[in-house]
Each structure stands twice: as C-alpha cells, then as structure tokens.
Amino acid sequence: MKKSTVSVRAQDAAVNRKWVIMDAAGKPLGRLAVDAATVLRGKNKPTFTPHVDTGDHVIIINADKVVLTGANKGLEEIRHHTGWPGGLKAVKREKELANAPEEAIRRVVRGMIPHNKLGDQVIKKLKVYRGAAHEQTAQKPEIFTGGVQSRHRGE
C-alpha cells in the first residue's frame, strides 16, 4: 500500500500555532535570520505545505546584540529607492544595525521568505525587540532550542 503526502488546507493550518522566542545576543545575523524564517514558514514541522502558512510566531529579543561575521560584511551597502527621481539611498550594514537593529533583522528575514501574498502574511508573525523585554508574555512563548547546524566537522 502506497502512502500519500498530506497536504494541509489553509483552514487547518491555524490550529497549532505556537510562540517561539529567539535570543539574538552574540549570534550571527544570517544564522539567526535562517532560523527565524524556517520557523515562520513552518518548515520545521511535518505538516509543512508550501502554499499554506503553517508556521509559528517568532519573537526576537536583544536585536542590538546581533553580530556580523566576515571581513567586509559591515561595509556592505544596503540600497533602496524612494520612488522619486534621484532617490537612491544607501547605508552601510553596520550603521543600519547600530541605528535600527529591529528593521535590519526584519529586512534580512523578509529576504528569506516568499515575495508574494504568502510572504506578506508570514512576516506579520515576526516581532523584533531591541532589548530583552517583549510584549508577548501572555502568549507564553517557548525558548527556541533548535538551530542551523554547522556544515563543518568539528564545530
């Protein structure tokens, strides 16, 4: 007998949403963003369905303590356009992290989820806070214990 893959419907996906808290203190920005995007999409669950939002809510605390790794990562320019003529704006990544770490983390996580209506729905479940205090204590968030494993042996 052949087993079939279960495809979750949109009305079934909202049943098992949890709240997960991630501490960004001392963690590299990219690895933190990968973990957050994975949980937001629901890829860590056996019920993952690509076209349905099956993920959990994510709270990231201590956003001001996230680190950049690599020699030139802090010097990389982040560019955006205002929509007006001559409106191309650029800021260094380290300056963006110093001024607005919440928005820097949100932008990196947004780049790792789909760029469509599903991604717009998923990113609303991300809450980022500069310090250790957050407003979601009533939801009883669980501390995130998983994470991206290192690809190198011996680490």
C-alpha positions in Angstrom: 0.0 0.0 0.0 1.4 3.4 -1.0 1.4 6.2 1.5 0.3 9.6 0.2 1.7 13.0 1.2 -0.7 15.0 3.4 -1.5 18.5 2.1 -2.7 20.8 4.8 -5.5 23.2 3.9 -5.5 26.9 4.9 -8.3 26.5 7.4 -6.5 23.6 9.2 -3.1 25.3 9.4 -4.1 27.9 12.1 -4.8 25.2 14.7 -1.3 24.5 16.1 0.4 27.9 16.1 3.0 28.4 18.9 5.0 31.4 20.0 8.8 30.9 19.9 11.3 33.3 21.4 14.9 33.6 20.0 17.7 35.4 21.7 19.9 37.3 19.2 22.7 38.1 21.7 26.1 37.1 20.1 24.6 35.2 17.2 25.5 35.9 13.6 22.8 37.9 11.7 22.4 35.4 8.8 22.1 32.3 11.0 19.5 34.0 13.2 17.5 35.0 10.2 17.6 31.5 8.7 16.2 30.0 12.0 13.5 32.7 12.2 12.5 32.2 8.5 12.3 28.4 8.9 10.1 28.7 12.0 7.9 31.4 10.4 7.3 29.3 7.2 6.7 26.1 9.2 9.5 24.2 7.5 10.4 22.6 10.9 7.0 20.9 11.1 6.0 17.6 9.5 2.8 19.4 8.2 4.7 21.9 6.1 2.8 22.8 2.9 4.5 25.3 0.5 1.3 27.2 -0.4 -0.1 27.5 3.2 1.1 29.4 6.2 1.8 26.6 8.7 4.5 28.4 10.7 4.7 29.7 14.2 5.0 33.2 15.7 8.6 34.3 16.3 9.8 36.9 18.9 13.5 38.0 18.6 14.9 39.8 21.6 18.3 41.5 22.1 18.4 42.6 18.5 21.0 45.2 19.3 23.5 42.5 20.3 23.5 40.6 17.0 26.9 40.3 15.3 28.2 40.4 11.8 30.7 37.9 10.6 33.1 38.2 7.7 35.7 40.8 6.9 33.6 43.1 4.8 30.1 42.4 5.9 29.8 45.6 7.9 31.0 47.7 4.9 28.3 46.2 2.6 25.9 48.8 1.3 22.2 48.4 1.7 20.4 50.3 -1.1 16.8 51.3 -1.6 14.9 53.7 -3.8 12.4 56.2 -2.5 10.4 56.3 -5.7 11.4 59.9 -6.5 13.9 61.0 -9.2 17.4 60.7 -7.8 16.0 58.9 -4.7 18.6 56.1 -4.5 19.6 55.8 -0.8 22.5 53.7 0.5 23.6 53.0 4.1 26.4 50.7 5.4 25.2 47.5 7.0 27.0 48.2 10.3 25.4 51.7 10.5 22.0 50.2 9.8 22.5 47.7 12.7 23.6 50.4 15.0 20.7 52.8 14.2 17.8 50.4 13.7 18.6 46.7 14.5 14.9 45.7 14.5 14.4 46.8 10.9 17.8 45.3 9.8 16.8 41.9 11.2 13.2 42.2 9.7 14.7 43.1 6.3 17.1 40.1 6.3 14.3 37.7 7.4 11.9 39.1 4.7 14.5 38.3 2.1 14.4 34.6 3.1 10.6 34.1 2.7 8.5 34.2 -0.4 8.0 37.6 -2.1 4.2 37.3 -2.6 1.0 37.5 -0.6 2.0 34.4 1.5 5.3 36.2 2.5 3.3 39.3 3.5 1.2 37.1 5.7 4.2 35.2 7.2 6.2 38.4 8.0 3.4 39.7 10.2 4.1 36.9 12.7 7.7 38.3 13.4 8.2 40.6 16.4 11.7 42.0 16.9 12.8 43.9 20.1 16.0 45.8 20.8 16.3 44.7 24.4 15.3 41.7 26.5 11.8 42.9 27.3 8.9 42.0 25.0 5.1 42.5 25.0 4.1 38.8 24.3 4.3 37.4 27.8 0.6 36.5 27.8 1.2 34.1 24.9 3.7 32.1 27.0 6.4 31.8 24.3 8.8 28.8 24.3 12.5 29.3 24.1 13.9 28.2 20.7 16.4 25.4 21.1 16.9 24.2 17.5 19.1 26.0 15.0 21.1 25.7 11.9 23.8 23.1 12.3 27.3 24.0 11.2 28.3 22.4 7.9 31.9 21.9 9.1 33.0 18.9 11.0 34.5 19.5 14.4 32.4 22.6 15.2 
